[in-house]
Amino acid sequence: MADNAKLRKSLLKRAGVSGMGKAKRTPSHKTKSHVVVANCNGKPKIIRFGEQGAKTNQNAKQRKAFKSRHRKNIAKGPCSAAYWANKVKW
């Protein structure tokens, strides 16, 4: 259990987020726009998601297209990047 706490603390520090499940914008990352540390199967994991510089959530048609295109991945829950992109960006 202590190993899990150490791992969680180091991942939070490395990702630069304030807590588990709290997404943060990463403007200096070369490809991904956001990062979050999520609890996946009892272990913390860094998940990077979103395209850097992409214009998202412009209108209802775009939202509907994203949600239908990624429906299966969103359903996987907090261990998938699509889940976090849906929650934060869309």
N, CA, C and O atoms as a GROMACS GRO file, in nm:
protein
  360
    1MET      N    1   0.082  -0.119   0.000
    1MET     CA    2   0.000   0.000   0.000
    1MET      C    3   0.087   0.126   0.000
    1MET      O    4   0.051   0.225  -0.064
    2ALA      N    5   0.197   0.124   0.069
    2ALA     CA    6   0.286   0.239   0.074
    2ALA      C    7   0.346   0.266  -0.064
    2ALA      O    8   0.370   0.381  -0.101
    3ASP      N    9   0.372   0.158  -0.140
    3ASP     CA   10   0.425   0.174  -0.274
    3ASP      C   11   0.327   0.249  -0.363
    3ASP      O   12   0.367   0.333  -0.444
    4ASN      N   13   0.198   0.218  -0.348
    4ASN     CA   14   0.094   0.284  -0.426
    4ASN      C   15   0.088   0.433  -0.393
    4ASN      O   16   0.070   0.516  -0.482
    5ALA      N   17   0.102   0.468  -0.266
    5ALA     CA   18   0.100   0.608  -0.223
    5ALA      C   19   0.220   0.683  -0.279
    5ALA      O   20   0.207   0.797  -0.325
    6LYS      N   21   0.337   0.620  -0.277
    6LYS     CA   22   0.457   0.683  -0.332
    6LYS      C   23   0.443   0.704  -0.483
    6LYS      O   24   0.478   0.809  -0.536
    7LEU      N   25   0.390   0.601  -0.550
    7LEU     CA   26   0.370   0.609  -0.694
    7LEU      C   27   0.272   0.721  -0.727
    7LEU      O   28   0.296   0.800  -0.818
    8ARG      N   29   0.161   0.728  -0.654
    8ARG     CA   30   0.061   0.831  -0.676
    8ARG      C   31   0.121   0.971  -0.658
    8ARG      O   32   0.098   1.060  -0.739
    9LYS      N   33   0.196   0.988  -0.551
    9LYS     CA   34   0.258   1.118  -0.522
    9LYS      C   35   0.356   1.157  -0.631
    9LYS      O   36   0.359   1.273  -0.673
   10SER      N   37   0.437   1.063  -0.678
   10SER     CA   38   0.535   1.095  -0.781
   10SER      C   39   0.467   1.125  -0.915
   10SER      O   40   0.512   1.213  -0.988
   11LEU      N   41   0.360   1.053  -0.948
   11LEU     CA   42   0.289   1.078  -1.072
   11LEU      C   43   0.218   1.214  -1.069
   11LEU      O   44   0.217   1.286  -1.169
   12LEU      N   45   0.160   1.248  -0.954
   12LEU     CA   46   0.095   1.379  -0.940
   12LEU      C   47   0.196   1.492  -0.960
   12LEU      O   48   0.167   1.592  -1.026
   13LYS      N   49   0.313   1.474  -0.901
   13LYS     CA   50   0.417   1.576  -0.913
   13LYS      C   51   0.467   1.585  -1.056
   13LYS      O   52   0.484   1.695  -1.110
   14ARG      N   53   0.491   1.470  -1.119
   14ARG     CA   54   0.542   1.468  -1.256
   14ARG      C   55   0.442   1.528  -1.355
   14ARG      O   56   0.480   1.599  -1.448
   15ALA      N   57   0.312   1.501  -1.333
   15ALA     CA   58   0.209   1.554  -1.422
   15ALA      C   59   0.178   1.700  -1.391
   15ALA      O   60   0.128   1.773  -1.477
   16GLY      N   61   0.207   1.743  -1.269
   16GLY     CA   62   0.183   1.881  -1.230
   16GLY      C   63   0.037   1.911  -1.198
   16GLY      O   64  -0.007   2.025  -1.211
   17VAL      N   65  -0.037   1.809  -1.156
   17VAL     CA   66  -0.178   1.830  -1.120
   17VAL      C   67  -0.194   1.829  -0.969
   17VAL      O   68  -0.109   1.778  -0.896
   18SER      N   69  -0.306   1.886  -0.923
   18SER     CA   70  -0.325   1.901  -0.778
   18SER      C   71  -0.384   1.778  -0.711
   18SER      O   72  -0.374   1.764  -0.589
   19GLY      N   73  -0.444   1.688  -0.787
   19GLY     CA   74  -0.503   1.569  -0.726
   19GLY      C   75  -0.547   1.468  -0.829
   19GLY      O   76  -0.544   1.493  -0.950
   20MET      N   77  -0.588   1.353  -0.780
   20MET     CA   78  -0.636   1.247  -0.868
   20MET      C   79  -0.765   1.289  -0.936
   20MET      O   80  -0.855   1.344  -0.871
   21GLY      N   81  -0.776   1.266  -1.066
   21GLY     CA   82  -0.897   1.296  -1.139
   21GLY      C   83  -0.919   1.444  -1.168
   21GLY      O   84  -1.029   1.484  -1.204
   22LYS      N   85  -0.815   1.525  -1.153
   22LYS     CA   86  -0.826   1.668  -1.182
   22LYS      C   87  -0.742   1.699  -1.306
   22LYS      O   88  -0.619   1.698  -1.301
   23ALA      N   89  -0.810   1.727  -1.415
   23ALA     CA   90  -0.742   1.754  -1.541
   23ALA      C   91  -0.678   1.892  -1.540
   23ALA      O   92  -0.726   1.984  -1.475
   24LYS      N   93  -0.568   1.903  -1.615
   24LYS     CA   94  -0.495   2.029  -1.623
   24LYS      C   95  -0.451   2.052  -1.767
   24LYS      O   96  -0.412   1.959  -1.837
   25ARG      N   97  -0.458   2.176  -1.810
   25ARG     CA   98  -0.413   2.213  -1.943
   25ARG      C   99  -0.260   2.208  -1.947
   25ARG      O  100  -0.194   2.246  -1.850
   26THR      N  101  -0.204   2.162  -2.059
   26THR     CA  102  -0.059   2.154  -2.074
   26THR      C  103  -0.017   2.228  -2.202
   26THR      O  104   0.007   2.165  -2.305
   27PRO      N  105  -0.008   2.361  -2.195
   27PRO     CA  106   0.024   2.438  -2.315
   27PRO      C  107   0.165   2.415  -2.369
   27PRO      O  108   0.190   2.439  -2.487
   28SER      N  109   0.257   2.370  -2.285
   28SER     CA  110   0.394   2.350  -2.331
   28SER      C  111   0.420   2.209  -2.384
   28SER      O  112   0.529   2.183  -2.435
   29HIS      N  113   0.323   2.117  -2.373
   29HIS     CA  114   0.342   1.982  -2.426
   29HIS      C  115   0.335   1.987  -2.578
   29HIS      O  116   0.254   2.062  -2.634
   30LYS      N  117   0.418   1.910  -2.645
   30LYS     CA  118   0.427   1.922  -2.791
   30LYS      C  119   0.305   1.868  -2.866
   30LYS      O  120   0.274   1.918  -2.974
   31THR      N  121   0.236   1.767  -2.813
   31THR     CA  122   0.124   1.710  -2.888
   31THR      C  123  -0.009   1.708  -2.814
   31THR      O  124  -0.113   1.724  -2.876
   32LYS      N  125  -0.008   1.689  -2.684
   32LYS     CA  126  -0.132   1.675  -2.608
   32LYS      C  127  -0.166   1.802  -2.530
   32LYS      O  128  -0.078   1.870  -2.478
   33SER      N  129  -0.296   1.833  -2.524
   33SER     CA  130  -0.338   1.959  -2.464
   33SER      C  131  -0.371   1.950  -2.315
   33SER      O  132  -0.371   2.052  -2.246
   34HIS      N  133  -0.400   1.831  -2.264
   34HIS     CA  134  -0.438   1.815  -2.124
   34HIS      C  135  -0.373   1.690  -2.064
   34HIS      O  136  -0.330   1.599  -2.136
   35VAL      N  137  -0.367   1.688  -1.931
   35VAL     CA  138  -0.316   1.572  -1.859
   35VAL      C  139  -0.400   1.552  -1.734
   35VAL      O  140  -0.452   1.647  -1.676
   36VAL      N  141  -0.413   1.426  -1.693
   36VAL     CA  142  -0.484   1.392  -1.571
   36VAL      C  143  -0.421   1.265  -1.514
   36VAL      O  144  -0.371   1.181  -1.588
   37VAL      N  145  -0.423   1.253  -1.381
   37VAL     CA  146  -0.378   1.129  -1.317
   37VAL      C  147  -0.505   1.059  -1.269
   37VAL      O  148  -0.577   1.111  -1.184
   38ALA      N  149  -0.532   0.941  -1.325
   38ALA     CA  150  -0.654   0.869  -1.294
   38ALA      C  151  -0.622   0.737  -1.224
   38ALA      O  152  -0.513   0.683  -1.238
   39ASN      N  153  -0.719   0.688  -1.150
   39ASN     CA  154  -0.706   0.561  -1.080
   39ASN      C  155  -0.756   0.450  -1.172
   39ASN      O  156  -0.876   0.437  -1.194
   40CYS      N  157  -0.664   0.371  -1.227
   40CYS     CA  158  -0.698   0.264  -1.319
   40CYS      C  159  -0.668   0.129  -1.256
   40CYS      O  160  -0.552   0.094  -1.233
   41ASN      N  161  -0.772   0.054  -1.229
   41ASN     CA  162  -0.759  -0.079  -1.169
   41ASN      C  163  -0.678  -0.076  -1.040
   41ASN      O  164  -0.596  -0.165  -1.015
   42GLY      N  165  -0.700   0.026  -0.959
   42GLY     CA  166  -0.633   0.036  -0.830
   42GLY      C  167  -0.495   0.099  -0.832
   42GLY      O  168  -0.432   0.114  -0.728
   43LYS      N  169  -0.448   0.136  -0.950
   43LYS     CA  170  -0.316   0.199  -0.962
   43LYS      C  171  -0.329   0.334  -1.032
   43LYS      O  172  -0.408   0.347  -1.126
   44PRO      N  173  -0.253   0.434  -0.989
   44PRO     CA  174  -0.258   0.563  -1.056
   44PRO      C  175  -0.187   0.557  -1.191
   44PRO      O  176  -0.088   0.487  -1.208
   45LYS      N  177  -0.241   0.632  -1.287
   45LYS     CA  178  -0.186   0.631  -1.422
   45LYS      C  179  -0.199   0.770  -1.482
   45LYS      O  180  -0.303   0.835  -1.468
   46ILE      N  181  -0.093   0.817  -1.551
   46ILE     CA  182  -0.098   0.946  -1.620
   46ILE      C  183  -0.166   0.924  -1.755
   46ILE      O  184  -0.127   0.835  -1.831
   47ILE      N  185  -0.266   1.006  -1.783
   47ILE     CA  186  -0.336   1.000  -1.911
   47ILE      C  187  -0.327   1.137  -1.976
   47ILE      O  188  -0.372   1.237  -1.918
   48ARG      N  189  -0.271   1.142  -2.095
   48ARG     CA  190  -0.265   1.266  -2.172
   48ARG      C  191  -0.368   1.256  -2.283
   48ARG      O  192  -0.384   1.151  -2.345
   49PHE      N  193  -0.440   1.366  -2.307
   49PHE     CA  194  -0.546   1.362  -2.406
   49PHE      C  195  -0.563   1.498  -2.472
   49PHE      O  196  -0.515   1.599  -2.422
   50GLY      N  197  -0.632   1.498  -2.585
   50GLY     CA  198  -0.661   1.620  -2.659
   50GLY      C  199  -0.547   1.660  -2.752
   50GLY      O  200  -0.430   1.647  -2.717
   51GLU      N  201  -0.584   1.709  -2.868
   51GLU     CA  202  -0.484   1.754  -2.964
   51GLU      C  203  -0.448   1.899  -2.937
   51GLU      O  204  -0.535   1.984  -2.919
   52GLN      N  205  -0.318   1.925  -2.933
   52GLN     CA  206  -0.270   2.061  -2.909
   52GLN      C  207  -0.312   2.152  -3.024
   52GLN      O  208  -0.282   2.123  -3.140
   53GLY      N  209  -0.380   2.260  -2.993
   53GLY     CA  210  -0.419   2.358  -3.094
   53GLY      C  211  -0.547   2.327  -3.170
   53GLY      O  212  -0.588   2.407  -3.254
   54ALA      N  213  -0.611   2.214  -3.142
   54ALA     CA  214  -0.734   2.179  -3.213
   54ALA      C  215  -0.850   2.264  -3.161
   54ALA      O  216  -0.860   2.290  -3.041
   55LYS      N  217  -0.936   2.305  -3.251
   55LYS     CA  218  -1.055   2.380  -3.212
   55LYS      C  219  -1.165   2.278  -3.187
   55LYS      O  220  -1.210   2.209  -3.278
   56THR      N  221  -1.209   2.270  -3.062
   56THR     CA  222  -1.310   2.172  -3.026
   56THR      C  223  -1.433   2.242  -2.970
   56THR      O  224  -1.429   2.359  -2.933
   57ASN      N  225  -1.542   2.167  -2.965
   57ASN     CA  226  -1.665   2.212  -2.902
   57ASN      C  227  -1.715   2.342  -2.965
   57ASN      O  228  -1.759   2.433  -2.894
   58GLN      N  229  -1.708   2.352  -3.097
   58GLN     CA  230  -1.751   2.472  -3.167
   58GLN      C  231  -1.903   2.481  -3.180
   58GLN      O  232  -1.961   2.589  -3.167
   59ASN      N  233  -1.967   2.369  -3.206
   59ASN     CA  234  -2.112   2.370  -3.223
   59ASN      C  235  -2.170   2.233  -3.189
   59ASN      O  236  -2.096   2.138  -3.164
   60ALA      N  237  -2.301   2.224  -3.188
   60ALA     CA  238  -2.369   2.100  -3.148
   60ALA      C  239  -2.338   1.985  -3.244
   60ALA      O  240  -2.330   1.870  -3.201
   61LYS      N  241  -2.321   2.015  -3.371
   61LYS     CA  242  -2.292   1.910  -3.469
   61LYS      C  243  -2.156   1.845  -3.440
   61LYS      O  244  -2.142   1.723  -3.449
   62GLN      N  245  -2.056   1.926  -3.405
   62GLN     CA  246  -1.923   1.873  -3.371
   62GLN      C  247  -1.929   1.788  -3.245
   62GLN      O  248  -1.868   1.681  -3.238
   63ARG      N  249  -2.002   1.835  -3.144
   63ARG     CA  250  -2.016   1.758  -3.019
   63ARG      C  251  -2.079   1.623  -3.046
   63ARG      O  252  -2.032   1.521  -2.996
   64LYS      N  253  -2.185   1.622  -3.125
   64LYS     CA  254  -2.255   1.498  -3.156
   64LYS      C  255  -2.164   1.401  -3.233
   64LYS      O  256  -2.164   1.281  -3.205
   65ALA      N  257  -2.088   1.453  -3.328
   65ALA     CA  258  -1.996   1.369  -3.407
   65ALA      C  259  -1.887   1.308  -3.319
   65ALA      O  260  -1.856   1.190  -3.333
   66PHE      N  261  -1.829   1.388  -3.229
   66PHE     CA  262  -1.724   1.338  -3.140
   66PHE      C  263  -1.779   1.227  -3.051
   66PHE      O  264  -1.719   1.121  -3.039
   67LYS      N  265  -1.893   1.253  -2.989
   67LYS     CA  266  -1.950   1.157  -2.894
   67LYS      C  267  -1.989   1.027  -2.963
   67LYS      O  268  -1.972   0.920  -2.906
   68SER      N  269  -2.042   1.034  -3.086
   68SER     CA  270  -2.078   0.911  -3.155
   68SER      C  271  -1.955   0.836  -3.205
   68SER      O  272  -1.952   0.713  -3.203
   69ARG      N  273  -1.852   0.910  -3.250
   69ARG     CA  274  -1.730   0.848  -3.301
   69ARG      C  275  -1.651   0.777  -3.191
   69ARG      O  276  -1.587   0.676  -3.217
   70HIS      N  277  -1.656   0.830  -3.069
   70HIS     CA  278  -1.576   0.775  -2.960
   70HIS      C  279  -1.660   0.706  -2.851
   70HIS      O  280  -1.611   0.683  -2.740
   71ARG      N  281  -1.784   0.674  -2.882
   71ARG     CA  282  -1.875   0.618  -2.783
   71ARG      C  283  -1.818   0.497  -2.708
   71ARG      O  284  -1.828   0.489  -2.586
   72LYS      N  285  -1.758   0.403  -2.781
   72LYS     CA  286  -1.704   0.282  -2.717
   72LYS      C  287  -1.589   0.314  -2.623
   72LYS      O  288  -1.580   0.257  -2.514
   73ASN      N  289  -1.502   0.405  -2.664
   73ASN     CA  290  -1.388   0.440  -2.580
   73ASN      C  291  -1.430   0.523  -2.459
   73ASN      O  292  -1.372   0.509  -2.351
   74ILE      N  293  -1.530   0.608  -2.474
   74ILE     CA  294  -1.581   0.686  -2.362
   74ILE      C  295  -1.640   0.593  -2.257
   74ILE      O  296  -1.625   0.616  -2.137
   75ALA      N  297  -1.707   0.488  -2.304
   75ALA     CA  298  -1.770   0.392  -2.213
   75ALA      C  299  -1.670   0.312  -2.131
   75ALA      O  300  -1.707   0.253  -2.030
   76LYS      N  301  -1.543   0.309  -2.171
   76LYS     CA  302  -1.440   0.236  -2.095
   76LYS      C  303  -1.413   0.299  -1.960
   76LYS      O  304  -1.358   0.234  -1.871
   77GLY      N  305  -1.452   0.424  -1.943
   77GLY     CA  306  -1.439   0.489  -1.813
   77GLY      C  307  -1.311   0.569  -1.798
   77GLY      O  308  -1.245   0.600  -1.897
   78PRO      N  309  -1.277   0.603  -1.674
   78PRO     CA  310  -1.166   0.695  -1.646
   78PRO      C  311  -1.028   0.647  -1.688
   78PRO      O  312  -0.932   0.723  -1.675
   79CYS      N  313  -1.015   0.526  -1.738
   79CYS     CA  314  -0.884   0.479  -1.783
   79CYS      C  315  -0.858   0.510  -1.930
   79CYS      O  316  -0.752   0.477  -1.982
   80SER      N  317  -0.955   0.575  -1.998
   80SER     CA  318  -0.936   0.605  -2.139
   80SER      C  319  -0.926   0.756  -2.162
   80SER      O  320  -0.988   0.835  -2.092
   81ALA      N  321  -0.846   0.792  -2.259
   81ALA     CA  322  -0.828   0.933  -2.294
   81ALA      C  323  -0.958   0.991  -2.348
   81ALA      O  324  -0.987   1.109  -2.325
   82ALA      N  325  -1.037   0.911  -2.420
   82ALA     CA  326  -1.163   0.958  -2.477
   82ALA      C  327  -1.261   1.000  -2.367
   82ALA      O  328  -1.335   1.097  -2.383
   83TYR      N  329  -1.261   0.928  -2.256
   83TYR     CA  330  -1.347   0.962  -2.142
   83TYR      C  331  -1.314   1.102  -2.092
   83TYR      O  332  -1.404   1.183  -2.070
   84TRP      N  333  -1.185   1.130  -2.075
   84TRP     CA  334  -1.144   1.260  -2.022
   84TRP      C  335  -1.163   1.371  -2.124
   84TRP      O  336  -1.199   1.482  -2.087
   85ALA      N  337  -1.140   1.342  -2.252
   85ALA     CA  338  -1.164   1.443  -2.356
   85ALA      C  339  -1.312   1.478  -2.360
   85ALA      O  340  -1.348   1.595  -2.374
   86ASN      N  341  -1.398   1.378  -2.347
   86ASN     CA  342  -1.542   1.402  -2.345
   86ASN      C  343  -1.581   1.485  -2.224
   86ASN      O  344  -1.663   1.576  -2.235
   87LYS      N  345  -1.523   1.456  -2.110
   87LYS     CA  346  -1.557   1.524  -1.986
   87LYS      C  347  -1.505   1.668  -1.982
   87LYS      O  348  -1.576   1.759  -1.939
   88VAL      N  349  -1.381   1.689  -2.027
   88VAL     CA  350  -1.316   1.818  -2.014
   88VAL      C  351  -1.335   1.908  -2.135
   88VAL      O  352  -1.367   2.026  -2.121
   89LYS      N  353  -1.316   1.853  -2.254
   89LYS     CA  354  -1.314   1.935  -2.375
   89LYS      C  355  -1.449   1.944  -2.445
   89LYS      O  356  -1.477   2.044  -2.510
   90TRP      N  357  -1.532   1.841  -2.434
   90TRP     CA  358  -1.658   1.838  -2.509
   90TRP      C  359  -1.775   1.856  -2.416
   90TRP      O  360  -1.890   1.856  -2.461
   0.00000   0.00000   0.00000
